């Protein structure tokens, strides 16, 4: 569905017209700025120490924007549209203001190095440029207030109040590590600036004269802005009609409410496909950001519907094990739809990422979210296998682990048959195996940390040894490489396993020592029999059956282990 480009065919004429008109607008704006010697990036001027030159460029750029705004109706959408194409103006203002602030604080920081001569460490040229900028900008702020008081349109985002900003900085020199004499000198200079006074002939360099050619260019720009805005409105109107023609969002929402998840995801994919092809088309004309911004209002609803869909998906994933073990086919179909939807949505995320499309609320990462739910549910299921403890049954470890074994085998077998409908590349069955393996590992680790007696230790160690064998994960019909699984993800850490072995050996040693001592004491209890025993031996040594008995016990145990 994501490859069906025909679905946006009816949108292409209006979209083409909008992009064509926007390209003309961009070219016309570029010519206007070029004829006025205005550049849209002043970083190079700032880096070269030509801060006043950057400011002159900023003022011309600001004037050009404001002249265009004066030609438009205040209540129309044109002003906002024009402002959107002059974002660099405010960016320049921020850059210049911040450079002045950093220059003042940076210059002063050098004055604390022990230099007694202020002139040595002050970049006088830069300071003079800053003072000139503050002076001229204060004059522009004052002119702006006069215009407003006379009922005329003022400059956008003025007054900027740079003079007051920097005066407040200099009023507290300690806060910016400035030497007080120098701060006082600068502060007095700023205070002497007359906002309303005449700034001389130099002020003319900051303005674009209102000649006939410039005015004609502004009128042409106004026309292109109007035409582009009309084309945008026309495209948005057709887009809205196109998206709402079949009430796709409403239909998808209704399908989810009625638990028809297959139909819902099909509708959502249809809408997603339209967005993808529109953005792909826009990218080919370097207009991705423009079209994506226009699409956002119409696609806000889709995320609410996605949220409802994923809530339904969570419900089915929580019950996933019970569903695949059950006999009701309808929930199984729903679970299948959800897993397929997760696969498709993951591919959509990859498609957007490969094309470097930055889409709001994407990637969804549904796979990680839902698999986390399934893994938690598996862990809860493994925990529920313990139905007895030592108080109820001395063989409680064996009983609980046997129940665990039976359910694990059944669950994995059922999951294998259900998940075989999906491609092996998605590793769904392998993930399910790992979820169970991790759950069992946590359970075994919990048991191992408890206080176990000899019987329980033997039962636990035997179960760990048999875990990858043919009676558990190694069963042929499960098709699990159990040996590799245990090697890559040990059921229990080796140091913990060795601790259990050591514990078992210590218990055996302790019991054997006690039993041997008791046996010897019993044999020594009858002195007369002991004396006759010694006399019967040709070397007059004491004879006892204890070594033979101990050997038999150990030998029988070793033989049993090898037989197992």
SULWO-V7422 format. One record per residue. N is the residue number from 1. RES is the residue in one small letter. OMEGA is omega in radians with two decimals (* if undefined). BURIAL is + if it has 24 or more other ideal C-beta (glycine too) atoms within 12 Angstrom, else -. Layout:
BEGIN
{{N RES OMEGA BURIAL} {N RES OMEGA BURIAL}}
END
This chain:
BEGIN
{{1 x -3.13 -} {2 x 3.14 +} {3 x -3.08 -} {4 x -3.08 -} {5 x -3.10 -} {6 x -3.06 -} {7 x 3.11 +} {8 x -3.07 +} {9 x -3.10 -} {10 x 3.11 -} {11 x -2.98 +} {12 x 3.13 +} {13 x -3.13 -} {14 x 3.11 +} {15 x 3.09 +} {16 x -3.12 +} {17 x 3.12 -} {18 x -3.13 +} {19 x 3.12 +} {20 x -3.13 -} {21 x 3.13 +} {22 x 3.09 +} {23 x 3.09 -} {24 x 3.11 -} {25 x 3.14 +} {26 x 3.13 +} {27 x 3.14 -} {28 x 3.12 +} {29 x 3.12 +} {30 x 3.14 -} {31 x 3.12 -} {32 x -3.13 +} {33 x -3.13 +} {34 x -3.14 -} {35 x 3.13 -} {36 x -3.13 +} {37 x 3.13 -} {38 x 3.04 +} {39 x -3.07 -} {40 x 3.11 +} {41 x -3.06 -} {42 x -3.11 +} {43 x -3.10 -} {44 x 3.10 -} {45 x -3.13 +} {46 x -3.13 +} {47 x 3.14 -} {48 x 3.13 -} {49 x -3.13 -} {50 x -3.06 -} {51 x -3.13 +} {52 x 3.07 +} {53 x 3.08 +} {54 x -3.13 +} {55 x 3.11 +} {56 x 3.11 +} {57 x 3.12 +} {58 x -3.12 +} {59 x 3.11 +} {60 x 3.14 +} {61 x 3.12 +} {62 x -3.14 +} {63 x 3.12 +} {64 x 3.11 +} {65 x -3.09 +} {66 x 3.08 +} {67 x 3.09 +} {68 x -3.13 +} {69 x 3.13 +} {70 x -3.11 +} {71 x -3.07 +} {72 x 3.11 +} {73 x -3.09 -} {74 x -3.04 -} {75 x -3.13 -} {76 x 3.10 -} {77 x -3.07 -} {78 x -3.09 +} {79 x 3.12 +} {80 x 3.14 -} {81 x 3.13 +} {82 x 3.14 +} {83 x 3.13 -} {84 x 3.13 +} {85 x 3.13 +} {86 x 3.14 +} {87 x -3.12 -} {88 x 3.14 +} {89 x -3.12 +} {90 x 3.07 -} {91 x 3.09 -} {92 x -3.13 +} {93 x 3.13 +} {94 x -3.14 -} {95 x -3.10 +} {96 x 3.12 +} {97 x -3.11 +} {98 x 3.11 -} {99 x 3.10 +} {100 x -3.14 +} {101 x -3.11 -} {102 x 3.12 -} {103 x 3.12 +} {104 x -3.12 +} {105 x 3.14 +} {106 x 3.12 -} {107 x -3.09 +} {108 x -3.11 +} {109 x 3.10 -} {110 x -3.10 -} {111 x 3.14 +} {112 x -3.07 -} {113 x 3.07 -} {114 x 3.12 -} {115 x -3.09 -} {116 x -3.10 -} {117 x -3.08 -} {118 x -3.04 +} {119 x -3.09 -} {120 x -3.03 -} {121 x -3.13 -} {122 x 2.99 +} {123 x -2.98 -} {124 x -3.12 -} {125 x -3.13 -} {126 x 3.12 +} {127 x 3.13 +} {128 x 3.08 -} {129 x -3.13 +} {130 x -3.14 +} {131 x 3.13 +} {132 x 3.13 +} {133 x -3.12 +} {134 x 3.14 +} {135 x -3.10 +} {136 x -3.12 +} {137 x 3.06 +} {138 x 3.10 +} {139 x 3.11 +} {140 x 3.08 +} {141 x -3.14 +} {142 x 3.09 +} {143 x 3.14 +} {144 x 3.13 +} {145 x 3.10 -} {146 x 3.11 -} {147 x -3.13 -} {148 x -3.13 -} {149 x 3.12 -} {150 x 3.10 -} {151 x 3.13 -} {152 x 3.12 -} {153 x 3.13 -} {154 x 3.08 +} {155 x 3.11 +} {156 x 3.11 +} {157 x 3.00 +} {158 x 0.14 +} {159 x 3.09 +} {160 x 3.04 +} {161 x 3.11 -} {162 x -3.12 +} {163 x -3.13 +} {164 x -3.14 -} {165 x -3.07 -} {166 x 3.04 +} {167 x 3.10 +} {168 x 3.07 -} {169 x -3.07 +} {170 x -3.14 +} {171 x 3.13 -} {172 x -3.04 -} {173 x -3.11 +} {174 x -3.09 -} {175 x 3.14 -} {176 x 3.08 +} {177 x -3.10 -} {178 x 3.06 +} {179 x -2.99 +} {180 x -3.13 -} {181 x -3.12 -} {182 x 3.12 +} {183 x -3.14 +} {184 x 3.13 -} {185 x 3.13 -} {186 x -3.12 +} {187 x 3.12 +} {188 x 3.12 -} {189 x 3.13 -} {190 x -3.12 +} {191 x 3.14 -} {192 x -3.13 -} {193 x 3.13 +} {194 x -3.07 -} {195 x -3.04 +} {196 x -3.08 -} {197 x 3.14 -} {198 x -3.11 -} {199 x 3.04 +} {200 x -3.09 -} {201 x -3.11 -} {202 x -3.12 -} {203 x -3.14 -} {204 x -3.14 -} {205 x -3.08 -} {206 x -3.05 +} {207 x 3.00 +} {208 x -3.11 +} {209 x -3.13 -} {210 x 3.06 -} {211 x -3.06 -} {212 x -3.10 -} {213 x 3.14 -} {214 x -3.13 +} {215 x 3.10 -} {216 x 3.11 -} {217 x 3.09 +} {218 x 3.12 +} {219 x 3.10 -} {220 x 3.10 +} {221 x 3.12 +} {222 x 3.13 +} {223 x -3.14 -} {224 x 3.07 +} {225 x 3.14 +} {226 x -3.12 +} {227 x 3.14 +} {228 x 3.12 +} {229 x 3.10 +} {230 x 3.13 +} {231 x 3.10 +} {232 x 3.14 +} {233 x 3.13 -} {234 x 3.11 -} {235 x 3.14 +} {236 x 3.12 +} {237 x 3.13 -} {238 x 3.12 +} {239 x 3.13 +} {240 x 3.11 -} {241 x -3.13 -} {242 x -3.10 +} {243 x -3.08 +} {244 x -3.08 -} {245 x -3.10 -} {246 x -3.09 -} {247 x -3.04 -} {248 x -3.12 +} {249 x 3.14 +} {250 x 3.14 -} {251 x 3.14 +} {252 x 3.13 +} {253 x 3.13 +} {254 x 3.14 -} {255 x 3.12 +} {256 x 3.11 +} {257 x -3.13 -} {258 x 3.12 -} {259 x 3.05 -} {260 x -3.00 -} {261 x 3.14 +} {262 x 3.14 +} {263 x -3.13 +} {264 x -3.10 +} {265 x 3.08 +} {266 x 3.11 +} {267 x 3.13 +} {268 x 3.11 +} {269 x 3.10 +} {270 x 3.11 +} {271 x -3.14 +} {272 x 3.14 +} {273 x 3.11 +} {274 x 3.12 +} {275 x -3.10 +} {276 x -3.10 +} {277 x 3.07 +} {278 x -3.14 +} {279 x 3.09 +} {280 x 3.10 +} {281 x -3.13 +} {282 x -3.13 +} {283 x -3.13 -} {284 x 3.10 -} {285 x -3.12 -} {286 x -3.14 -} {287 x -3.09 +} {288 x -3.08 +} {289 x -3.13 -} {290 x -3.09 +} {291 x 3.12 +} {292 x 3.11 +} {293 x 3.12 -} {294 x -3.09 +} {295 x -3.04 +} {296 x -3.12 -} {297 x -3.09 -} {298 x -3.08 +} {299 x 3.08 +} {300 x -3.09 -} {301 x -3.06 +} {302 x 3.14 +} {303 x 3.07 +} {304 x 3.13 -} {305 x 3.06 +} {306 x -3.13 +} {307 x 3.10 -} {308 x 3.13 +} {309 x -3.09 +} {310 x 3.05 +} {311 x 3.05 -} {312 x -3.14 +} {313 x 3.11 +} {314 x -3.14 +} {315 x -3.13 +} {316 x 3.13 +} {317 x 3.08 +} {318 x -3.14 +} {319 x -2.99 +} {320 x -3.10 +} {321 x 3.13 +} {322 x -3.13 +} {323 x -3.08 +} {324 x 3.08 +} {325 x -3.09 -} {326 x -3.11 -} {327 x -3.12 -} {328 x -3.06 -} {329 x -3.06 -} {330 x 3.08 -} {331 x 3.11 +} {332 x 3.11 +} {333 x 3.13 -} {334 x 3.12 +} {335 x 3.09 +} {336 x 3.11 +} {337 x -3.12 +} {338 x -3.12 +} {339 x 3.09 +} {340 x 3.11 +} {341 x 3.11 +} {342 x 3.12 +} {343 x -3.10 +} {344 x -3.12 +} {345 x 3.10 +} {346 x 3.10 +} {347 x 3.09 +} {348 x 3.08 +} {349 x 3.13 +} {350 x -3.14 -} {351 x 3.10 +} {352 x -3.12 +} {353 x 3.14 -} {354 x 3.12 -} {355 x -3.14 +} {356 x 3.06 -} {357 x 3.09 +} {358 x -3.09 -} {359 x 3.13 +} {360 x 3.10 -} {361 x 3.03 -} {362 x 0.12 +} {363 x -3.12 +} {364 x -3.11 +} {365 x 3.14 -} {366 x -3.09 +} {367 x -3.13 +} {368 x -3.10 -} {369 x -3.08 +} {370 x 3.11 +} {371 x 3.08 +} {372 x 3.11 -} {373 x -3.14 +} {374 x -3.14 +} {375 x 3.11 +} {376 x 3.12 -} {377 x 3.09 +} {378 x 3.12 +} {379 x 3.11 +} {380 x 3.14 -} {381 x 3.11 +} {382 x 3.12 +} {383 x -3.08 -} {384 x -3.13 -} {385 x -3.12 +} {386 x -3.09 +} {387 x -3.12 -} {388 x 3.02 -} {389 x -3.06 -} {390 x -3.11 -} {391 x -3.08 -} {392 x -3.04 -} {393 x -3.13 -} {394 x 3.10 -} {395 x -3.05 -} {396 x 3.13 +} {397 x 3.12 +} {398 x -3.12 +} {399 x -3.10 -} {400 x 3.13 +} {401 x 3.09 +} {402 x 3.06 +} {403 x 3.10 +} {404 x -3.13 +} {405 x -3.10 +} {406 x -3.10 -} {407 x 3.13 +} {408 x -3.12 +} {409 x -3.13 +} {410 x -3.13 +} {411 x -3.12 +} {412 x 3.13 +} {413 x 3.13 +} {414 x 3.14 +} {415 x 3.14 +} {416 x -3.12 +} {417 x 3.14 -} {418 x -3.03 +} {419 x -3.14 +} {420 x 3.11 -} {421 x 3.14 -} {422 x -3.14 +} {423 x -3.13 -} {424 x -3.11 -} {425 x -3.13 -} {426 x 3.01 -} {427 x -3.10 -} {428 x -3.14 +} {429 x 3.12 +} {430 x 3.09 +} {431 x 3.13 +} {432 x 3.10 +} {433 x -3.12 +} {434 x 3.10 +} {435 x 3.14 +} {436 x -3.13 +} {437 x 3.12 +} {438 x 3.11 +} {439 x 3.12 +} {440 x 3.13 +} {441 x 3.10 +} {442 x -3.14 +} {443 x 3.13 +} {444 x 3.12 +} {445 x 3.11 +} {446 x 3.11 -} {447 x -3.08 +} {448 x -3.12 +} {449 x 3.12 -} {450 x 3.10 -} {451 x -3.07 -} {452 x 3.03 +} {453 x -3.06 -} {454 x -3.12 -} {455 x -3.09 -} {456 x 3.08 +} {457 x 3.13 +} {458 x -3.13 +} {459 x -3.12 +} {460 x -3.13 +} {461 x 3.10 +} {462 x -3.12 +} {463 x 3.11 +} {464 x -3.14 +} {465 x -3.09 +} {466 x -3.02 +} {467 x 3.13 +} {468 x -3.06 +} {469 x -3.02 -} {470 x 3.12 -} {471 x 3.11 -} {472 x -3.08 +} {473 x -3.11 +} {474 x 3.11 +} {475 x -3.01 -} {476 x -3.04 -} {477 x 3.08 -} {478 x 3.12 +} {479 x 3.13 -} {480 x 3.03 +} {481 x -3.00 -} {482 x -3.12 +} {483 x 3.13 -} {484 x 3.13 -} {485 x -3.12 +} {486 x 3.11 +} {487 x -3.13 -} {488 x -3.10 -} {489 x -3.09 +} {490 x 3.12 +} {491 x 3.10 +} {492 x -3.12 +} {493 x -3.06 -} {494 x 3.14 -} {495 x 3.09 -} {496 x 3.11 -} {497 x 3.12 +} {498 x 3.08 -} {499 x 3.10 -} {500 x 3.10 +} {501 x 3.13 -} {502 x 3.12 -} {503 x 3.14 +} {504 x -3.14 +} {505 x 3.13 -} {506 x 3.11 -} {507 x 3.14 -} {508 x 3.13 -} {509 x -3.12 -} {510 x -3.12 -} {511 x -3.14 -} {512 x 3.13 -} {513 x 3.13 -} {514 x -3.12 -} {515 x -3.13 -} {516 x 3.12 -} {517 x 3.13 -} {518 x 3.14 -} {519 x 3.14 -} {520 x 3.12 -} {521 x 3.12 -} {522 x 3.14 -} {523 x 3.12 -} {524 x -3.09 -} {525 x -3.12 -} {526 x -3.06 -} {527 x -3.10 -} {528 x 3.12 -} {529 x 3.13 -} {530 x -3.14 -} {531 x 3.12 -} {532 x 3.12 -} {533 x -3.14 -} {534 x -3.11 -} {535 x -3.12 -} {536 x -3.12 -} {537 x -3.07 -} {538 x 3.11 -} {539 x -3.14 -} {540 x 3.04 -} {541 x 3.09 -} {542 x 3.14 -} {543 x 3.11 -} {544 x 3.10 -} {545 x -3.03 -} {546 x -3.13 -} {547 x -3.13 -} {548 x 3.14 -} {549 x 3.14 -} {550 x 3.13 -} {551 x -3.13 -} {552 x -3.14 -} {553 x -3.12 -} {554 x -3.13 -} {555 x 3.12 -} {556 x -3.12 -} {557 x 3.14 -} {558 x 3.12 -} {559 x -3.13 -} {560 x -3.13 -} {561 x 3.14 -} {562 x 3.10 -} {563 x 3.13 -} {564 x * -}}
END
